[in-house]
Amino acid sequence: MEDSEDELNPQTGLIKAVEKILERKLTSDEATMWANVQETYGISDDDPLVIVLVMLGVHAQLAKDLPLTLRKVSTEIVEAHRATLAAQSGVIAKDLIRSIAPSLANEMRIISAPAKLKFWIGLVAAQVLTGATVAWVMFKWLIPH
């Protein structure tokens, strides 16, 4: 009987079968592990136990690769959602600005010039006061008594 590429041969049959199912080359450590299992239990490539070993090994490899696969897929999903949310937030912000800009412009026209000045001075003062309060709280938090 001639060995074809799909048939198992005594030296690499189990390893070839595992690589074929996993659709990738085994690392040298993985190949050594498979060769040791086959040699330890004296299982030849034409032994029906090879199929059981392959099935168990593939499931073990899938379980081993699962955390990395989940991390990769979840990162891709998070990035896709992040991009979608960023695009949606930009659209929402533009629509909001577009909808309130006319009413703000109208309100600003109604307020007299000195009142506008008082409004902006009050706004700046509120921001300074808020900043000072935050700085004081952080100072108290960073330097315990």
Accessible surface in RSA format (square Angstrom, percent):
REM  Atomic radii and reference values for relative SASA: ProtOr
REM  Chains: A
REM  Algorithm: Lee & Richards
REM  Probe-radius: 1.40
REM  Slices: 20
REM RES _ NUM      All-atoms   Total-Side   Main-Chain    Non-polar    All polar
REM                ABS   REL    ABS   REL    ABS   REL    ABS   REL    ABS   REL
RES MET A   1   213.38 110.5 125.49  83.0  87.90 209.3 103.56  88.0 109.82 145.5
RES GLU A   2   156.98  90.1 143.15 108.3  13.83  32.9  60.49 117.0  96.49  78.8
RES ASP A   3    85.55  59.9  54.47  54.2  31.08  73.5  20.88  49.1  64.68  64.5
RES SER A   4    60.48  51.1  47.07  62.8  13.41  30.9  50.54 107.6   9.93  13.9
RES GLU A   5   152.09  87.3 131.07  99.2  21.02  50.0  47.61  92.1 104.48  85.3
RES ASP A   6   107.68  75.4  83.58  83.2  24.10  57.0  23.55  55.4  84.13  83.9
RES GLU A   7    58.94  33.8  52.55  39.8   6.38  15.2  28.97  56.0  29.97  24.5
RES LEU A   8    59.34  33.0  40.68  29.1  18.66  46.9  40.68  28.6  18.66  50.2
RES ASN A   9    31.34  21.6  31.15  30.1   0.19   0.5   7.14  17.2  24.20  23.4
RES PRO A  10   111.05  80.9  92.61  84.4  18.45  67.1  93.08  76.9  17.97 111.7
RES GLN A  11   159.08  89.0 134.01  97.9  25.06  59.7  42.64  90.8 116.44  88.3
RES THR A  12    55.29  39.3  54.13  54.9   1.16   2.8  53.28  71.6   2.02   3.0
RES GLY A  13     0.30   0.4   0.00   N/A   0.30   0.4   0.00   0.0   0.30   0.7
RES LEU A  14     0.42   0.2   0.14   0.1   0.27   0.7   0.14   0.1   0.27   0.7
RES ILE A  15    28.72  16.3  28.60  21.3   0.11   0.3  28.60  20.6   0.11   0.3
RES LYS A  16    76.82  37.5  72.87  44.7   3.95   9.4  51.57  46.4  25.24  26.9
RES ALA A  17    19.13  17.6  13.66  21.1   5.47  12.5  19.02  26.8   0.11   0.3
RES VAL A  18     0.30   0.2   0.30   0.3   0.00   0.0   0.30   0.3   0.00   0.0
RES GLU A  19    29.50  16.9  26.66  20.2   2.84   6.8   9.09  17.6  20.41  16.7
RES LYS A  20   133.44  65.1 114.75  70.4  18.69  44.5 101.43  91.3  32.01  34.1
RES ILE A  21    92.49  52.6  69.71  51.9  22.78  54.9  75.72  54.5  16.76  45.5
RES LEU A  22    28.49  15.9   7.44   5.3  21.05  52.9  10.47   7.4  18.02  48.5
RES GLU A  23   154.68  88.8 119.30  90.3  35.38  84.2  43.16  83.5 111.52  91.0
RES ARG A  24    87.77  36.9  72.13  36.8  15.63  37.2  66.94  91.5  20.83  12.6
RES LYS A  25   162.24  79.2 148.63  91.2  13.61  32.4 102.00  91.8  60.25  64.2
RES LEU A  26    17.68   9.8   0.57   0.4  17.11  43.0   0.66   0.5  17.02  45.8
RES THR A  27    75.79  53.9  66.93  67.8   8.86  21.1  72.24  97.0   3.56   5.4
RES SER A  28    87.90  74.3  74.53  99.5  13.37  30.8  52.25 111.3  35.65  49.9
RES ASP A  29   115.20  80.7 108.22 107.7   6.98  16.5  30.76  72.4  84.44  84.2
RES GLU A  30    17.42  10.0  15.28  11.6   2.14   5.1  10.87  21.0   6.55   5.3
RES ALA A  31    24.32  22.4  23.78  36.7   0.54   1.2  24.16  34.0   0.16   0.4
RES THR A  32    75.76  53.9  71.38  72.4   4.38  10.4  51.80  69.6  23.96  36.2
RES MET A  33    91.13  47.2  87.00  57.6   4.12   9.8  73.49  62.5  17.64  23.4
RES TRP A  34    13.24   5.3  13.24   6.4   0.00   0.0   9.37   5.0   3.87   6.3
RES ALA A  35    43.81  40.3  38.60  59.6   5.21  11.9  41.74  58.8   2.08   5.5
RES ASN A  36    78.67  54.3  77.44  74.8   1.24   3.0  20.05  48.2  58.63  56.7
RES VAL A  37    34.91  23.0  33.52  30.3   1.38   3.3  34.91  30.3   0.00   0.0
RES GLN A  38    22.16  12.4  21.04  15.4   1.12   2.7  10.03  21.3  12.14   9.2
RES GLU A  39   141.61  81.3 120.19  90.9  21.42  51.0  46.74  90.4  94.87  77.5
RES THR A  40   101.07  71.9  66.42  67.3  34.66  82.6  54.18  72.8  46.90  70.9
RES TYR A  41   154.64  72.2 127.54  72.6  27.10  70.5  86.47  65.0  68.17  84.0
RES GLY A  42    64.11  79.1   0.00   N/A  64.11  79.1  35.30  96.9  28.81  64.5
RES ILE A  43    15.32   8.7  10.33   7.7   4.99  12.0  10.95   7.9   4.37  11.9
RES SER A  44    58.54  49.5  49.15  65.6   9.39  21.6  46.51  99.1  12.02  16.8
RES ASP A  45    10.33   7.2   4.64   4.6   5.69  13.5   4.64  10.9   5.69   5.7
RES ASP A  46   129.84  90.9  96.28  95.8  33.56  79.4  51.77 121.9  78.06  77.9
RES ASP A  47    43.89  30.7  36.29  36.1   7.60  18.0   8.37  19.7  35.52  35.4
RES PRO A  48   105.19  76.7  95.99  87.5   9.20  33.4 101.89  84.1   3.30  20.5
RES LEU A  49    93.01  51.8  92.95  66.5   0.06   0.2  93.01  65.3   0.00   0.0
RES VAL A  50     2.53   1.7   2.53   2.3   0.00   0.0   2.53   2.2   0.00   0.0
RES ILE A  51   114.70  65.3 113.02  84.2   1.68   4.0 114.70  82.6   0.00   0.0
RES VAL A  52    68.94  45.4  68.92  62.4   0.02   0.1  68.92  59.9   0.02   0.1
RES LEU A  53    30.80  17.2  30.41  21.8   0.40   1.0  30.41  21.4   0.40   1.1
RES VAL A  54     7.89   5.2   7.89   7.1   0.00   0.0   7.89   6.9   0.00   0.0
RES MET A  55   103.57  53.6 101.42  67.1   2.15   5.1  79.62  67.7  23.96  31.7
RES LEU A  56   116.12  64.7 111.43  79.7   4.69  11.8 111.87  78.6   4.25  11.4
RES GLY A  57     9.33  11.5   0.00   N/A   9.33  11.5   7.07  19.4   2.26   5.1
RES VAL A  58    12.29   8.1  12.29  11.1   0.00   0.0  12.29  10.7   0.00   0.0
RES HIS A  59   121.98  66.7 117.01  81.3   4.97  12.7  82.92  85.5  39.06  45.4
RES ALA A  60    64.07  58.9  49.81  76.9  14.26  32.4  58.76  82.7   5.31  14.1
RES GLN A  61    18.43  10.3  16.38  12.0   2.06   4.9   4.37   9.3  14.06  10.7
RES LEU A  62    97.90  54.5  93.85  67.1   4.05  10.2  94.31  66.2   3.59   9.7
RES ALA A  63    66.19  60.9  50.37  77.7  15.82  36.0  54.94  77.4  11.25  29.8
RES LYS A  64   139.19  67.9 114.61  70.3  24.58  58.5  89.05  80.1  50.15  53.4
RES ASP A  65    46.64  32.7  45.26  45.0   1.38   3.3  17.21  40.5  29.42  29.3
RES LEU A  66    92.54  51.5  91.02  65.1   1.52   3.8  92.54  65.0   0.00   0.0
RES PRO A  67    76.28  55.6  68.53  62.5   7.75  28.2  73.66  60.8   2.62  16.3
RES LEU A  68   119.86  66.7 118.76  85.0   1.10   2.8 118.76  83.4   1.10   3.0
RES THR A  69    67.16  47.8  64.15  65.0   3.00   7.2  48.03  64.5  19.12  28.9
RES LEU A  70   103.89  57.9 102.53  73.3   1.37   3.4 102.81  72.2   1.08   2.9
RES ARG A  71   148.44  62.3 143.01  72.9   5.43  12.9  62.43  85.3  86.01  52.1
RES LYS A  72   130.84  63.8 123.20  75.6   7.64  18.2  73.66  66.3  57.18  60.9
RES VAL A  73    65.16  42.9  65.16  59.0   0.00   0.0  65.16  56.6   0.00   0.0
RES SER A  74    54.31  45.9  52.03  69.4   2.28   5.3  40.26  85.7  14.05  19.7
RES THR A  75    72.71  51.7  68.11  69.0   4.60  11.0  55.69  74.8  17.01  25.7
RES GLU A  76    96.32  55.3  87.01  65.8   9.31  22.2  45.73  88.4  50.60  41.3
RES ILE A  77    89.41  50.9  86.50  64.4   2.91   7.0  89.41  64.4   0.00   0.0
RES VAL A  78    73.87  48.6  71.99  65.2   1.89   4.5  73.50  63.9   0.37   1.0
RES GLU A  79    86.16  49.5  82.90  62.7   3.26   7.8  38.80  75.0  47.36  38.7
RES ALA A  80    59.78  55.0  48.82  75.3  10.96  24.9  58.71  82.7   1.07   2.8
RES HIS A  81   111.02  60.7 110.35  76.7   0.66   1.7  69.45  71.6  41.56  48.4
RES ARG A  82   136.30  57.2 131.27  66.9   5.03  12.0  57.69  78.8  78.60  47.6
RES ALA A  83    64.57  59.4  51.45  79.4  13.12  29.9  58.96  83.0   5.61  14.9
RES THR A  84    67.70  48.2  62.31  63.2   5.39  12.8  41.65  55.9  26.05  39.4
RES LEU A  85   114.03  63.5 111.77  80.0   2.25   5.7 112.21  78.8   1.82   4.9
RES ALA A  86    62.68  57.6  47.73  73.6  14.95  34.0  53.69  75.6   8.99  23.8
RES ALA A  87    64.76  59.5  49.60  76.5  15.16  34.5  61.83  87.1   2.93   7.7
RES GLN A  88    89.82  50.2  86.58  63.3   3.25   7.7  30.33  64.6  59.49  45.1
RES SER A  89    63.38  53.6  57.38  76.6   6.00  13.8  43.93  93.5  19.45  27.2
RES GLY A  90    29.21  36.0   0.00   N/A  29.21  36.0  29.08  79.8   0.13   0.3
RES VAL A  91    88.81  58.4  87.36  79.1   1.45   3.5  88.24  76.7   0.57   1.6
RES ILE A  92   114.89  65.4 113.24  84.4   1.65   4.0 114.27  82.3   0.62   1.7
RES ALA A  93    46.28  42.6  43.41  67.0   2.87   6.5  46.21  65.1   0.07   0.2
RES LYS A  94   131.97  64.4 127.79  78.4   4.18  10.0  73.28  66.0  58.69  62.5
RES ASP A  95    70.28  49.2  65.98  65.7   4.30  10.2  27.14  63.9  43.14  43.0
RES LEU A  96   102.16  56.9  98.44  70.4   3.72   9.3 101.73  71.4   0.43   1.2
RES ILE A  97   110.20  62.7 110.15  82.1   0.05   0.1 110.20  79.4   0.00   0.0
RES ARG A  98   154.77  65.0 142.34  72.6  12.43  29.6  74.47 101.8  80.29  48.7
RES SER A  99    77.67  65.6  48.58  64.8  29.09  67.0  51.49 109.6  26.18  36.7
RES ILE A 100    73.58  41.9  73.10  54.5   0.48   1.2  73.58  53.0   0.00   0.0
RES ALA A 101    45.16  41.5  39.33  60.7   5.83  13.3  43.01  60.6   2.15   5.7
RES PRO A 102    86.06  62.7  74.75  68.1  11.31  41.1  82.95  68.5   3.11  19.3
RES SER A 103    61.99  52.4  54.92  73.3   7.07  16.3  48.56 103.4  13.43  18.8
RES LEU A 104   101.76  56.7 101.66  72.7   0.10   0.2 101.76  71.5   0.00   0.0
RES ALA A 105    45.10  41.5  35.59  54.9   9.51  21.6  43.29  61.0   1.81   4.8
RES ASN A 106    69.76  48.1  69.76  67.4   0.00   0.0   9.49  22.8  60.28  58.3
RES GLU A 107    92.72  53.2  92.72  70.1   0.00   0.0  30.42  58.8  62.31  50.9
RES MET A 108    52.04  26.9  52.04  34.4   0.00   0.0  38.91  33.1  13.13  17.4
RES ARG A 109   170.62  71.6 144.28  73.5  26.34  62.7  72.12  98.6  98.50  59.7
RES ILE A 110   122.31  69.6  94.19  70.2  28.11  67.8 101.01  72.7  21.29  57.8
RES ILE A 111    56.91  32.4  48.83  36.4   8.08  19.5  53.82  38.8   3.09   8.4
RES SER A 112    66.96  56.6  52.82  70.5  14.13  32.6  50.17 106.8  16.79  23.5
RES ALA A 113    75.38  69.3  63.06  97.3  12.32  28.0  64.93  91.4  10.46  27.7
RES PRO A 114    85.87  62.6  80.14  73.1   5.73  20.8  85.04  70.2   0.83   5.1
RES ALA A 115    38.50  35.4  32.92  50.8   5.58  12.7  34.53  48.6   3.97  10.5
RES LYS A 116    68.27  33.3  68.27  41.9   0.00   0.0  23.53  21.2  44.74  47.7
RES LEU A 117   111.34  62.0 107.81  77.1   3.53   8.9 110.57  77.7   0.76   2.0
RES LYS A 118   150.78  73.6 141.59  86.9   9.19  21.9  87.45  78.7  63.33  67.5
RES PHE A 119    99.36  49.7  87.01  53.9  12.35  32.1  97.29  59.0   2.08   5.9
RES TRP A 120   125.01  50.2 124.79  60.4   0.22   0.5 114.19  60.9  10.82  17.6
RES ILE A 121   104.98  59.7 101.76  75.8   3.21   7.7 104.26  75.1   0.72   1.9
RES GLY A 122    37.84  46.7   0.00   N/A  37.84  46.7  32.52  89.2   5.32  11.9
RES LEU A 123    69.96  39.0  64.44  46.1   5.51  13.9  68.30  48.0   1.66   4.5
RES VAL A 124    84.87  55.8  84.87  76.8   0.00   0.0  84.87  73.7   0.00   0.0
RES ALA A 125    55.85  51.3  46.00  71.0   9.85  22.4  52.30  73.7   3.54   9.4
RES ALA A 126    52.63  48.4  45.54  70.3   7.09  16.1  51.52  72.5   1.11   2.9
RES GLN A 127   112.79  63.1 102.44  74.9  10.35  24.6  37.71  80.3  75.07  56.9
RES VAL A 128   100.53  66.1  92.47  83.7   8.05  19.4  98.99  86.0   1.54   4.2
RES LEU A 129   124.39  69.3 122.04  87.3   2.35   5.9 124.25  87.3   0.14   0.4
RES THR A 130    83.23  59.2  79.32  80.4   3.90   9.3  58.45  78.5  24.78  37.5
RES GLY A 131    38.61  47.6   0.00   N/A  38.61  47.6  33.44  91.8   5.17  11.6
RES ALA A 132    57.20  52.6  43.98  67.9  13.22  30.1  51.70  72.8   5.50  14.6
RES THR A 133    70.20  49.9  65.25  66.2   4.94  11.8  54.82  73.6  15.37  23.2
RES VAL A 134    79.61  52.4  77.84  70.5   1.77   4.3  79.61  69.2   0.00   0.0
RES ALA A 135    59.30  54.5  49.56  76.5   9.75  22.2  55.12  77.6   4.18  11.1
RES TRP A 136   149.96  60.2 144.88  70.1   5.08  11.9 131.53  70.1  18.43  29.9
RES VAL A 137    77.30  50.9  76.00  68.8   1.30   3.1  76.69  66.6   0.61   1.7
RES MET A 138    99.29  51.4  98.75  65.4   0.54   1.3  77.97  66.3  21.32  28.2
RES PHE A 139   114.43  57.3 110.52  68.5   3.91  10.2 113.78  69.0   0.65   1.9
RES LYS A 140    79.62  38.8  69.82  42.8   9.80  23.3  35.53  32.0  44.09  47.0
RES TRP A 141   189.01  75.9 165.68  80.2  23.34  54.8 144.18  76.9  44.83  72.7
RES LEU A 142   111.18  61.9  88.26  63.1  22.92  57.6  90.30  63.4  20.88  56.2
RES ILE A 143    88.79  50.5  87.14  64.9   1.66   4.0  88.11  63.4   0.69   1.9
RES PRO A 144   112.70  82.1  90.83  82.8  21.87  79.5  96.19  79.4  16.51 102.6
RES HIS A 145   188.41 103.0 114.87  79.8  73.53 188.1 119.50 123.2  68.91  80.2
END  Absolute sums over single chains surface
CHAIN  1 A    11880.9      10411.9       1469.0       8503.1       3377.8
END  Absolute sums over all chains
TOTAL         11880.9      10411.9       1469.0       8503.1       3377.8
